Amino acid sequence: MNKICVIRRFIPLTTKAMKCYPTTVQTQKIHRWVAPTLMELKVREKKLGGKKYSPRNTYLEWNLEAELYAFGKRLNEDFDSDLLLQAFTDRSYVIKEEQKQKDLGIDIKMKDNRELASNGEEFIKNYVQVYLETILPRFPLEGVSGVREHLISEESLAHVSLHLGTKDIILAAEYPVDRFILANAFKAIVGALLQSSGDERAAHFVRDFVIAQLQGKDVNEFWTIDDPYEMLTNILKKEGATLEPRLIGEAGKNTILACYRVGLYVEKKMISSGYGESIKIAKEMGAREALKKIFGTEDHMKPNFQLEGIPKPNTNIRYQIAAS
Amino acid sequence: MSACKRVQQWATFARTWHIFDCKWQDPYQSAGVIKKYLMGMHKPIYHPLNDCGDVVVCINSREIALRGEDWRRRAYFHHTGYPGGASWTLAWELHNKDPTMIIRKAVYRAMQGNLQRRHTMERLFIYPGEDIPEDVLQNVTNQIRQLRLVPTRLDHIPEEEVKNYPKVMDYPEDYILK
């Protein structure tokens, strides 16, 4: 019995030892000819004048009409098809086409998107301003206009436009199109939507694609305050309160990694606190923190990207920082 | 990075200075606590790859207490690297030579042997007595709680106080104290 047990115990061990395990890890084999061939191809390509990117719309099966229709459907908007085509027609394309037609001796009128773009820009500007004033009711006008300038900047709009997929649909003289043309096309699309679906649809379009760019961003960063402590004292002075900074914490005072915490007190109650590598900086950061609280733009603020319709402008109750 | 985010980072990674009184403390048990602060393991942001350790200042290292027979029995090994260069020093001998050595070695042993250990040890300051440099003391903003209560010795209580302490009974006049 004992003998059998011993034998049984050893059986799996021996079979395991018999198994053949590969000692090397399998790797992808890249042949020795691949690298020199790719290099040679690169050299030949360079000799012919670099890599050529052919626009998608020069392909044989490109169907502009279908693309325009799909563009509207993707965004869940009903565009007027003529207006949408006009919105995608850049001025440079029209000039180029007219030149071509002149050479051939024919004359077909084309409309470019300048007018739509200017309409759209005006609308975006006004709507963003009103929207920001509504969702940030206590934020000063300077701050609001800083945020607005960021949102309607060419860079921001071009980013939105590019990722809506306008790059290949835009009719322009050059390819790839530059940022100005992308931003301009986006404004024109808003202009086209304004004419085809009305104010509210266009407003919601701008809200969903332009204002939503604020997601995850700090609105305070778009407005630089030169002296936040002075601004805070001025605001408090108007309300008849005096500000008292107190050092409430420090770590490693005699080291280069010193950290101070300054609390700002009004009537023996702490309104905010700030950190910094020196007391001066900590005081300034404390003031910034307090201003954020006053303006309602704290870090934990929830952005509101869901206002329905076009809000009504109301600028009477704001802090007039410039006047103080 | 905005100014607010920068100071937030600065405050998060600020080094706090802690003080630890070694008087009547077991160095091997204290080492675990000191290590925790040195490596920053008491912080929610702790990660082995982030440099968030604090500074610990140990005072009164001359007054440490070893367990049982440890002063006589525990030996510290050293080898010079030459043949016959091994030496075993008893704890009491080592403590007489350098009163900071036992606690230093205890903390060093409490940490894992990796490349970070020697840099972490640089943040540990040990002083044999209570007198520590003024600039070091100014940095200190926190005290680590001692593991054991330091009892008051009868011969350290003023004689006046001992005499006036209420007693349950008095020895008789002719009672001879051994």
Interface residues (C-beta under 8 A of the other chain):
Chain A: D218 N220 E221 G249 E250 A251 G252 K253 N254 T255 L257 C259 R261 G274 Y275 G276 E277 I281 A282 M285 R288 E289 D299
Chain B: S2 A3 C4 V7 Q8 W10 A11 A14 R15 T16 W17 V55 D135 Q138 N139 T141
